[in-house]
Amino acid sequence: MSLFDFFTHEIAIDLGTANTLIIYKDQVVVDEPSIVAIDRSTNKVIAVGNKALQMHEKTHDSINTIRPLKDGVIADFEAAERMLQGMIDLLYTKKQWIKPSYKMVICIPSGITEVEKRAVFESAERARAKECYLIHEPMAAALGIGIDVEEPIGNMIIDIGGGTTEIAVIALMGIVCDQSIRVAGDDFTRDIINYIKRQYNVLIGERTAENIKIEAGSALPELDNPPEDYAVNGRDLMTGTPKQITINYAEVAKCLDKSITKLEEAVMRALETTPPELASDIYKTGIYLTGGGALLRGLDKRISHKTKLMVHIADDPLRAVVKGTGIALKNPAKYPFLMSKIPG
């Protein structure tokens, strides 16, 4: 090993719309919201991750909080670069006097364009990447939940993230057919905000809507073990004063129905384009749900009812993608589906 290799650290990154996770030395050491806070006057980064999220929608004119990724891809290149660097700095508890370079594997949506790939590569380069590989999210999720992607057996993965839902049929180390739709967790959050505004004349923020989704979210209007009603604080649009209302899971299911229907339609489209031998395998193996959206109550039953197939929720759906990215990081030469060429 050369001295240069000694200062090259290996990291796997799930650069998500909602959250960024980083694996270093086989451990998930960073699990933070994908957001950065910047001082407008000095243009310096004040905070990234959870600290920046605490400021979100509560800032004054001197501070700007930015979510650099939208619909699974980089929307603000400069902010994404600075957020990524800030996240990488969280790996170290002590100040690094010698800045290391990095060998990175970063996961991306399967429907990403060449321009969007370039943005990820360039952000990685500016964050001192010596080597950078990209992996599609469904493939990373399959590796992360323990599926043997080398086998000639078809498996369907549905990864529901913050900005995109990735649906793919995987066999023989490749994606045979896929659907990438920009309907996911952020759309569920917006649906909740719009419903409460329309139904109760109360305005709430993204963080409050996210909490509603976690505490009282449902894909079905009837559940065997329903969550308790959830108290929501917001601003009354009629009087302008703070107001509290109570919402139940059936209301949340109602307001999410259109977005979940779009997700179901994408699943059906993917099944319709699946070769018959792989469809036969999927009938036996079922469908695997990963990503934060997999935690929405009743979603597995709703998809199962629509497709007439078994639906399995991954043991750790939030970290399935980054775990798979970490597996690919250990031996990139083994996985021909990794993309490593930086576009000229």
C-alpha positions as CSV (number, residue, x, y, z in Angstrom):
1,M,0.0,0.0,0.0
2,S,1.4,3.4,-1.0
3,L,1.4,6.4,1.3
4,F,-1.2,8.0,-1.1
5,D,-3.5,5.0,-0.5
6,F,-3.2,5.4,3.2
7,F,-4.8,8.9,3.0
8,T,-7.7,7.6,0.8
9,H,-10.8,6.8,2.8
10,E,-13.6,4.6,1.4
11,I,-17.2,5.8,1.9
12,A,-20.6,4.8,0.6
13,I,-23.2,7.5,0.2
14,D,-26.9,7.4,-0.1
15,L,-27.5,11.0,-1.4
16,G,-31.2,11.2,-0.9
17,T,-33.8,13.9,-1.4
18,A,-34.9,13.7,2.2
19,N,-31.9,12.1,4.0
20,T,-28.2,11.5,3.4
21,L,-26.5,8.4,4.8
22,I,-22.8,7.6,4.8
23,I,-21.1,4.3,5.5
24,Y,-17.5,4.5,6.7
25,K,-15.5,1.5,8.0
26,D,-18.6,-0.7,7.6
27,Q,-20.7,1.5,9.9
28,V,-23.5,4.0,9.1
29,V,-21.8,7.0,10.7
30,V,-23.9,9.8,9.1
31,D,-27.7,9.7,8.9
32,E,-28.9,13.3,8.5
33,P,-31.6,15.2,6.7
34,S,-30.4,16.5,3.3
35,I,-30.4,20.2,4.1
36,V,-27.8,23.0,4.5
37,A,-28.1,26.3,6.3
38,I,-26.0,29.2,4.8
39,D,-25.3,32.7,6.1
40,R,-26.4,35.1,3.4
41,S,-24.0,37.9,4.4
42,T,-20.8,35.7,4.5
43,N,-22.0,32.9,2.2
44,K,-20.6,30.4,4.8
45,V,-22.2,27.1,5.8
46,I,-23.7,27.5,9.3
47,A,-25.0,23.9,9.7
48,V,-25.9,20.8,7.8
49,G,-28.3,17.9,8.6
50,N,-30.3,17.9,11.8
51,K,-28.9,21.3,12.9
52,A,-30.0,22.9,9.7
53,L,-33.4,21.1,9.8
54,Q,-34.1,22.7,13.2
55,M,-33.7,26.1,11.5
56,H,-35.8,25.2,8.5
57,E,-38.9,27.5,8.1
58,K,-37.8,29.4,11.2
59,T,-35.1,31.6,9.7
60,H,-34.7,35.4,9.4
61,D,-33.3,37.2,6.3
62,S,-29.7,36.5,7.2
63,I,-30.0,32.7,7.1
64,N,-31.1,30.6,4.1
65,T,-31.9,26.9,4.5
66,I,-31.6,24.9,1.3
67,R,-32.6,21.4,0.3
68,P,-30.2,20.9,-2.6
69,L,-31.9,17.8,-4.0
70,K,-35.3,17.6,-5.6
71,D,-37.0,14.6,-7.1
72,G,-33.9,12.5,-6.4
73,V,-31.5,14.7,-8.3
74,I,-29.3,17.7,-7.6
75,A,-31.3,20.9,-8.1
76,D,-28.8,23.3,-6.5
77,F,-25.3,22.3,-7.5
78,E,-23.4,24.7,-5.2
79,A,-25.5,23.9,-2.2
80,A,-25.3,20.2,-2.9
81,E,-21.5,20.3,-3.0
82,R,-21.3,22.2,0.3
83,M,-23.8,20.0,2.0
84,L,-21.9,16.9,0.8
85,Q,-18.6,18.3,2.1
86,G,-20.3,19.2,5.4
87,M,-21.8,15.6,5.7
88,I,-18.3,14.1,5.0
89,D,-16.8,16.3,7.7
90,L,-19.2,14.8,10.2
91,L,-17.3,11.5,9.8
92,Y,-14.6,12.8,12.0
93,T,-14.9,13.7,15.7
94,K,-11.5,15.5,15.6
95,K,-10.2,18.1,13.2
96,Q,-8.3,16.6,10.3
97,W,-5.0,18.3,9.7
98,I,-4.3,16.4,6.6
99,K,-7.4,16.3,4.4
100,P,-7.9,12.8,2.9
101,S,-9.1,12.0,-0.6
102,Y,-12.0,9.5,-1.0
103,K,-13.1,6.5,-2.9
104,M,-16.9,6.9,-3.1
105,V,-19.8,4.9,-4.2
106,I,-23.0,7.1,-4.5
107,C,-26.4,5.8,-5.3
108,I,-28.7,7.5,-7.9
109,P,-32.2,7.1,-9.2
110,S,-32.5,4.7,-12.2
111,G,-34.2,7.3,-14.3
112,I,-31.4,9.9,-14.0
113,T,-30.2,11.7,-17.1
114,E,-26.5,12.1,-18.2
115,V,-26.6,15.7,-17.2
116,E,-27.8,14.8,-13.7
117,K,-25.1,12.1,-13.5
118,R,-22.5,14.7,-14.4
119,A,-23.7,16.9,-11.5
120,V,-23.2,14.0,-9.0
121,F,-19.8,13.2,-10.4
122,E,-18.7,16.9,-10.2
123,S,-20.0,17.3,-6.7
124,A,-18.0,14.2,-5.7
125,E,-14.9,15.5,-7.4
126,R,-15.1,18.8,-5.5
127,A,-15.6,16.8,-2.3
128,R,-12.1,15.3,-2.9
129,A,-13.2,12.1,-4.6
130,K,-10.1,10.2,-6.0
131,E,-12.4,7.5,-7.4
132,C,-16.2,7.8,-7.7
133,Y,-18.7,5.1,-8.7
134,L,-22.5,5.4,-9.2
135,I,-25.0,2.7,-8.4
136,H,-28.8,2.7,-9.2
137,E,-31.0,2.8,-6.1
138,P,-33.0,-0.4,-6.9
139,M,-29.8,-2.4,-7.3
140,A,-28.3,-1.0,-4.1
141,A,-31.6,-1.8,-2.3
142,A,-31.5,-5.4,-3.6
143,L,-27.9,-5.8,-2.3
144,G,-28.8,-4.2,1.0
145,I,-31.7,-6.6,1.8
146,G,-29.6,-9.7,1.0
147,I,-30.9,-10.6,-2.5
148,D,-28.3,-12.5,-4.6
149,V,-28.3,-10.3,-7.7
150,E,-26.1,-12.7,-9.6
151,E,-28.7,-15.5,-9.7
152,P,-30.9,-16.0,-12.8
153,I,-34.0,-15.3,-10.6
154,G,-36.3,-12.3,-11.0
155,N,-36.9,-10.0,-8.0
156,M,-39.0,-6.9,-7.9
157,I,-37.8,-4.0,-5.8
158,I,-39.8,-0.9,-4.9
159,D,-37.7,1.8,-3.3
160,I,-39.8,4.7,-2.1
161,G,-37.6,7.6,-1.2
162,G,-38.2,11.3,-0.6
163,G,-38.1,12.5,-4.2
164,T,-38.6,9.4,-6.4
165,T,-40.0,5.9,-6.3
166,E,-37.8,3.4,-8.0
167,I,-39.5,0.2,-9.3
168,A,-37.2,-2.4,-10.9
169,V,-37.1,-6.1,-11.8
170,I,-33.6,-7.4,-11.2
171,A,-31.9,-10.6,-12.5
172,L,-28.3,-11.6,-13.5
173,M,-26.7,-8.4,-12.1
174,G,-28.9,-6.1,-14.2
175,I,-32.1,-4.2,-14.2
176,V,-34.3,-5.9,-16.7
177,C,-37.2,-3.4,-16.6
178,D,-37.9,-0.4,-14.4
179,Q,-40.1,2.5,-13.7
180,S,-38.8,5.7,-12.0
181,I,-41.5,8.1,-11.0
182,R,-41.3,11.4,-9.2
183,V,-44.0,10.6,-6.7
184,A,-42.7,9.7,-3.3
185,G,-42.4,10.9,0.3
186,D,-42.2,14.6,-0.5
187,D,-45.4,14.4,-2.5
188,F,-47.1,12.7,0.5
189,T,-46.0,15.6,2.7
190,R,-47.4,18.2,0.2
191,D,-50.6,16.2,0.0
192,I,-51.0,16.5,3.8
193,I,-50.2,20.3,3.8
194,N,-52.8,20.9,1.0
195,Y,-55.5,18.7,2.6
196,I,-55.2,20.5,6.0
197,K,-55.2,23.9,4.2
198,R,-58.3,23.0,2.2
199,Q,-60.2,21.1,4.9
200,Y,-59.4,23.1,8.0
201,N,-58.2,26.5,6.7
202,V,-55.0,25.9,8.7
203,L,-51.5,26.4,7.2
204,I,-48.8,24.0,8.4
205,G,-45.1,23.7,7.5
206,E,-43.2,20.8,6.0
207,R,-41.8,19.6,9.3
208,T,-45.3,19.4,10.9
209,A,-46.6,17.5,7.8
210,E,-43.7,15.1,8.0
211,N,-44.6,14.4,11.7
212,I,-48.2,13.8,10.7
213,K,-47.1,11.3,8.1
214,I,-44.9,9.5,10.6
215,E,-47.4,9.5,13.5
216,A,-50.7,9.1,11.8
217,G,-49.8,8.2,8.2
218,S,-51.7,5.4,6.4
219,A,-52.3,4.1,2.9
220,L,-55.6,2.5,4.0
221,P,-58.7,4.0,5.6
222,E,-59.1,1.0,7.8
223,L,-56.2,-0.6,9.8
224,D,-56.1,-3.5,12.3
225,N,-53.9,-1.5,14.7
226,P,-54.7,2.2,13.9
227,P,-52.5,5.0,15.4
228,E,-54.0,7.5,17.8
229,D,-55.4,10.8,16.5
230,Y,-52.7,13.4,16.1
231,A,-52.8,17.0,17.3
232,V,-51.7,19.5,14.7
233,N,-50.6,23.1,15.4
234,G,-50.7,25.7,12.6
235,R,-51.9,29.1,11.6
236,D,-55.5,29.8,11.1
237,L,-55.9,31.3,7.6
238,M,-59.1,33.2,8.6
239,T,-57.9,34.9,11.8
240,G,-54.1,34.7,11.3
241,T,-53.7,33.3,14.9
242,P,-52.1,30.0,16.0
243,K,-54.6,27.1,16.1
244,Q,-54.7,23.4,17.0
245,I,-56.7,20.8,15.2
246,T,-56.9,17.0,15.5
247,I,-56.4,14.7,12.5
248,N,-56.9,10.9,12.2
249,Y,-55.3,8.3,10.1
250,A,-58.3,7.8,7.8
251,E,-58.1,11.5,6.8
252,V,-54.4,11.0,6.0
253,A,-55.2,7.9,3.9
254,K,-57.8,10.0,2.0
255,C,-55.5,12.8,1.2
256,L,-52.7,10.4,0.1
257,D,-54.9,8.3,-2.1
258,K,-54.1,10.0,-5.5
259,S,-50.4,9.8,-5.0
260,I,-50.5,6.2,-3.9
261,T,-52.7,5.4,-6.9
262,K,-50.0,6.8,-9.2
263,L,-47.4,4.6,-7.4
264,E,-49.7,1.5,-7.9
265,E,-50.0,2.3,-11.6
266,A,-46.3,2.5,-12.0
267,V,-45.9,-0.9,-10.3
268,M,-48.5,-2.4,-12.8
269,R,-46.6,-0.8,-15.7
270,A,-43.4,-2.5,-14.6
271,L,-45.1,-5.8,-14.2
272,E,-46.6,-5.5,-17.7
273,T,-43.2,-5.1,-19.2
274,T,-41.6,-8.0,-17.2
275,P,-40.6,-11.0,-19.3
276,P,-42.8,-14.0,-18.5
277,E,-40.1,-16.2,-17.0
278,L,-39.2,-13.4,-14.6
279,A,-42.9,-12.8,-13.9
280,S,-43.1,-16.4,-12.9
281,D,-40.2,-15.9,-10.4
282,I,-41.8,-12.8,-9.0
283,Y,-45.0,-14.7,-8.4
284,K,-43.0,-17.0,-6.1
285,T,-40.6,-14.4,-4.5
286,G,-43.1,-11.5,-4.2
287,I,-42.3,-7.8,-4.1
288,Y,-39.8,-6.1,-1.8
289,L,-40.5,-2.7,-0.3
290,T,-37.6,-0.4,0.8
291,G,-37.1,3.3,1.5
292,G,-38.8,5.5,4.0
293,G,-42.1,5.2,2.2
294,A,-42.2,1.5,3.0
295,L,-43.0,2.4,6.6
296,L,-46.3,4.0,5.6
297,R,-49.0,1.9,7.4
298,G,-51.0,-0.4,5.2
299,L,-49.0,0.3,2.0
300,D,-47.8,-3.3,1.7
301,K,-51.4,-4.6,2.0
302,R,-52.6,-2.0,-0.6
303,I,-49.9,-3.0,-3.2
304,S,-50.5,-6.7,-2.5
305,H,-54.3,-6.2,-3.1
306,K,-53.6,-4.4,-6.4
307,T,-51.0,-6.8,-7.7
308,K,-52.3,-10.1,-6.1
309,L,-48.7,-10.8,-5.1
310,M,-46.9,-11.1,-1.7
311,V,-45.3,-7.9,-0.5
312,H,-42.4,-7.9,1.9
313,I,-41.2,-4.9,3.8
314,A,-37.4,-4.9,4.3
315,D,-36.1,-5.3,7.9
316,D,-34.4,-1.9,7.9
317,P,-36.0,-0.1,4.9
318,L,-34.5,3.3,5.6
319,R,-30.9,1.9,5.4
320,A,-31.3,-0.8,2.8
321,V,-30.0,1.4,0.0
322,V,-26.9,2.7,1.9
323,K,-26.1,-0.9,3.1
324,G,-26.2,-2.1,-0.5
325,T,-24.0,0.8,-1.6
326,G,-21.6,-0.2,1.2
327,I,-21.5,-3.8,-0.2
328,A,-20.6,-2.5,-3.7
329,L,-17.9,-0.2,-2.2
330,K,-16.0,-3.3,-0.8
331,N,-15.5,-4.8,-4.2
332,P,-16.5,-2.6,-7.1
333,A,-14.7,-4.8,-9.6
334,K,-17.3,-7.6,-8.8
335,Y,-20.3,-5.5,-9.9
336,P,-20.3,-4.5,-13.6
337,F,-23.4,-2.4,-13.1
338,L,-21.4,0.3,-11.3
339,M,-20.8,3.5,-13.3
340,S,-17.3,5.0,-12.8
341,K,-16.5,7.0,-15.9
342,I,-16.7,10.8,-15.3
343,P,-18.3,12.4,-18.3
344,G,-15.9,14.6,-20.3
